[in-house]
């Protein structure tokens, strides 16, 4: 409801932590420092890695297993006329990832990336906020392949800092957005298990720690190309 507060300078009272919300859904916030990483690298990565399984796998070896986008999505990513910061928008990544660390191959699930207005940002304020790029995904409330606990509102807010960028994540699980409003997907009386919330927080920590480590060299090696 207060997503535009992220556009303010400074930090929130809590930037890293997790909890059960009063309605039983989960909320996770994390803050990562990514020295040597630029916003150009981030925009490139979110488009480029979706084109091939191996690119997704090196993000989090052993946990990230496969990724795919539609042919239309591939054309959008490789279209030189689309700005890098918009290449990921309104494209669904279908991924297979072992978030819970079971060692088993789970069924694929959809991560529909959306534009900033869909996430709830004020377009004028967002456009006037310097030094940021944001990646957001909102699950489809009609997606019958997702169990209620896997519905999500996902927000990765990257902001320039001295010598790199920082990532402020905000994740809500067990719910989604419908017409801009949060809708609980888990049944009344059910709560997201704390153990699963912890696993989700750990997974995010691992994947973004590794991405910060590999991204500068990878971006230089690939020369920021989309192919």
C-alpha positions as CSV (number, residue, x, y, z in Angstrom):
1,X,0.0,0.0,0.0
2,X,3.0,2.3,0.7
3,X,5.2,1.2,-2.2
4,X,6.0,4.8,-3.3
5,X,7.8,5.3,0.0
6,X,10.7,3.4,-1.6
7,X,11.3,6.4,-3.8
8,X,12.1,8.5,-0.8
9,X,15.8,9.0,0.1
10,X,17.3,7.0,3.0
11,X,16.1,3.8,4.5
12,X,13.1,2.3,6.2
13,X,13.1,1.2,9.8
14,X,13.5,-2.4,8.8
15,X,15.4,-3.2,5.6
16,X,16.2,-6.9,6.4
17,X,13.8,-9.3,8.1
18,X,10.8,-11.5,7.6
19,X,7.4,-12.0,9.3
20,X,3.9,-13.4,9.1
21,X,1.4,-10.7,8.2
22,X,-1.8,-10.5,10.3
23,X,-3.7,-12.1,7.4
24,X,-1.3,-15.1,7.4
25,X,0.7,-14.1,4.3
26,X,4.4,-13.7,4.4
27,X,6.5,-10.5,4.1
28,X,10.3,-10.4,3.4
29,X,12.6,-7.5,3.2
30,X,16.4,-7.7,2.4
31,X,19.2,-5.3,1.7
32,X,22.2,-6.2,-0.3
33,X,25.3,-4.2,-1.2
34,X,26.6,-5.0,-4.7
35,X,30.1,-3.3,-5.1
36,X,31.3,-2.9,-8.6
37,X,27.8,-3.4,-10.1
38,X,26.1,-0.8,-12.2
39,X,22.4,-0.2,-13.1
40,X,23.4,-1.0,-16.7
41,X,24.6,-4.4,-15.6
42,X,21.4,-5.1,-13.7
43,X,19.1,-4.1,-16.6
44,X,21.1,-6.2,-18.9
45,X,21.1,-9.2,-16.6
46,X,17.4,-9.3,-16.1
47,X,16.9,-9.6,-19.9
48,X,19.9,-11.6,-20.9
49,X,19.7,-14.4,-18.4
50,X,16.2,-15.4,-19.5
51,X,17.3,-16.5,-22.9
52,X,19.1,-19.8,-21.9
53,X,19.0,-22.3,-19.0
54,X,22.7,-22.1,-18.3
55,X,22.5,-18.3,-17.7
56,X,19.9,-18.9,-15.1
57,X,21.8,-21.8,-13.6
58,X,25.0,-19.8,-12.9
59,X,22.9,-17.3,-10.9
60,X,22.5,-19.9,-8.2
61,X,24.1,-23.3,-9.1
62,X,22.3,-26.3,-7.7
63,X,19.1,-24.3,-7.0
64,X,18.3,-22.6,-10.4
65,X,17.6,-25.4,-12.8
66,X,15.9,-24.0,-16.0
67,X,14.3,-20.9,-17.5
68,X,12.2,-20.1,-20.6
69,X,10.4,-17.2,-22.2
70,X,8.1,-17.2,-25.2
71,X,9.4,-16.5,-28.7
72,X,7.7,-13.1,-28.5
73,X,9.6,-12.5,-25.2
74,X,12.9,-13.4,-26.9
75,X,12.2,-10.9,-29.7
76,X,11.5,-8.2,-27.2
77,X,14.7,-8.8,-25.3
78,X,16.8,-8.7,-28.4
79,X,15.0,-5.7,-30.0
80,X,17.6,-2.8,-30.0
81,X,14.7,-0.3,-30.0
82,X,13.5,-1.3,-26.6
83,X,15.4,0.5,-23.7
84,X,17.4,-1.9,-21.5
85,X,15.4,-1.0,-18.4
86,X,12.1,-2.0,-20.2
87,X,13.2,-5.3,-21.8
88,X,12.1,-7.4,-18.8
89,X,8.7,-5.8,-18.4
90,X,5.6,-7.7,-19.2
91,X,7.5,-10.9,-20.0
92,X,6.9,-14.1,-18.1
93,X,9.8,-16.2,-17.0
94,X,8.9,-19.8,-16.5
95,X,11.5,-21.2,-14.1
96,X,12.4,-24.3,-12.2
97,X,14.2,-23.7,-8.9
98,X,14.7,-25.6,-5.8
99,X,14.0,-22.8,-3.3
100,X,13.5,-25.2,-0.3
101,X,16.7,-27.0,-0.8
102,X,15.2,-30.4,-1.1
103,X,17.5,-31.6,-3.8
104,X,14.5,-32.6,-5.9
105,X,13.4,-31.1,-9.2
106,X,10.2,-29.2,-8.6
107,X,7.6,-28.4,-11.3
108,X,8.2,-25.1,-13.3
109,X,6.3,-22.0,-12.2
110,X,5.6,-18.7,-13.9
111,X,7.1,-15.3,-12.8
112,X,5.2,-12.6,-14.7
113,X,7.4,-9.5,-14.7
114,X,5.3,-6.3,-14.9
115,X,5.8,-2.6,-15.5
116,X,6.1,-0.1,-12.6
117,X,2.6,1.3,-12.8
118,X,1.2,-2.2,-12.4
119,X,3.3,-2.6,-9.2
120,X,1.7,0.6,-7.9
121,X,4.4,3.2,-8.4
122,X,3.3,6.7,-9.2
123,X,4.7,7.1,-12.8
124,X,5.6,10.7,-12.4
125,X,7.5,10.2,-9.1
126,X,9.2,7.1,-10.5
127,X,10.4,8.9,-13.6
128,X,11.8,11.8,-11.5
129,X,13.7,9.5,-9.1
130,X,17.4,9.4,-10.2
131,X,19.7,6.4,-10.0
132,X,17.3,3.5,-9.7
133,X,16.0,0.6,-11.7
134,X,13.2,-1.8,-10.5
135,X,12.2,-5.3,-11.3
136,X,8.8,-6.5,-10.2
137,X,6.7,-9.6,-10.7
138,X,3.1,-10.3,-9.8
139,X,1.6,-13.7,-10.0
140,X,-1.6,-14.3,-12.0
141,X,-4.5,-14.9,-9.6
142,X,-6.0,-17.3,-12.2
143,X,-2.8,-19.4,-12.5
144,X,-4.0,-22.8,-11.5
145,X,-0.5,-24.3,-11.6
146,X,0.5,-22.4,-8.5
147,X,-0.5,-23.6,-5.0
148,X,-1.7,-20.7,-2.9
149,X,1.6,-20.3,-1.0
150,X,3.5,-19.7,-4.2
151,X,1.6,-16.7,-5.3
152,X,3.7,-13.6,-4.9
153,X,4.3,-9.9,-5.2
154,X,8.0,-9.5,-5.9
155,X,9.9,-6.2,-5.9
156,X,13.7,-5.7,-6.5
157,X,14.6,-2.0,-6.0
158,X,18.1,-1.3,-7.2
159,X,19.7,2.1,-6.2
160,X,23.0,3.6,-7.1
161,X,25.5,3.9,-4.2
162,X,29.1,5.0,-4.0
163,X,31.1,2.3,-5.8
164,X,28.2,0.1,-6.9
165,X,24.5,-0.4,-6.3
166,X,22.4,-1.7,-3.4
167,X,19.3,-4.0,-3.7
168,X,16.3,-3.5,-1.5
169,X,13.9,-6.4,-1.9
170,X,10.3,-6.5,-0.9
171,X,8.4,-9.8,-1.2
172,X,4.9,-10.8,-0.3
173,X,4.0,-14.5,-0.5
174,X,0.6,-16.2,-0.4
175,X,-1.0,-13.2,-2.1
176,X,-1.0,-11.2,-5.3
177,X,-2.3,-8.0,-6.8
178,X,-5.6,-7.7,-8.6
179,X,-6.4,-4.3,-10.1
180,X,-3.7,-2.8,-8.0
181,X,-5.0,-4.2,-4.7
182,X,-3.4,-7.0,-2.6
183,X,-5.5,-10.2,-2.6
184,X,-4.8,-13.0,-0.2
185,X,-4.6,-16.3,-2.0
186,X,-4.1,-18.6,1.0
187,X,-7.3,-19.8,2.7
188,X,-8.7,-17.9,5.6
189,X,-7.2,-19.1,8.9
190,X,-4.0,-20.4,7.1
191,X,-0.6,-18.9,7.8
192,X,2.5,-19.2,5.7
193,X,4.9,-21.5,7.7
194,X,7.7,-19.6,9.3
195,X,10.2,-22.3,8.2
196,X,9.3,-21.7,4.5
197,X,9.6,-17.9,5.0
198,X,13.1,-18.4,6.4
199,X,14.0,-20.6,3.4
200,X,12.8,-17.9,1.0
201,X,14.9,-15.3,2.8
202,X,18.0,-17.6,2.7
203,X,17.4,-18.3,-1.0
204,X,17.3,-14.6,-1.9
205,X,20.5,-14.0,0.2
206,X,22.4,-16.7,-1.6
207,X,21.3,-15.8,-5.2
208,X,22.0,-12.1,-4.9
209,X,25.3,-12.6,-3.0
210,X,26.4,-14.8,-5.9
211,X,25.1,-12.4,-8.6
212,X,27.0,-9.5,-7.1
213,X,30.2,-11.6,-7.3
214,X,29.9,-12.8,-10.9
215,X,28.1,-9.9,-12.6
216,X,30.8,-7.3,-13.3
217,X,33.1,-9.9,-15.0
218,X,30.3,-11.5,-16.8
219,X,29.0,-8.2,-18.2
220,X,32.4,-7.3,-19.4
221,X,33.0,-10.7,-21.0
222,X,29.6,-10.7,-22.9
223,X,30.1,-7.0,-23.7
224,X,26.5,-6.2,-22.6
225,X,25.1,-7.9,-25.7
226,X,21.6,-9.5,-26.0
227,X,21.8,-12.7,-28.0
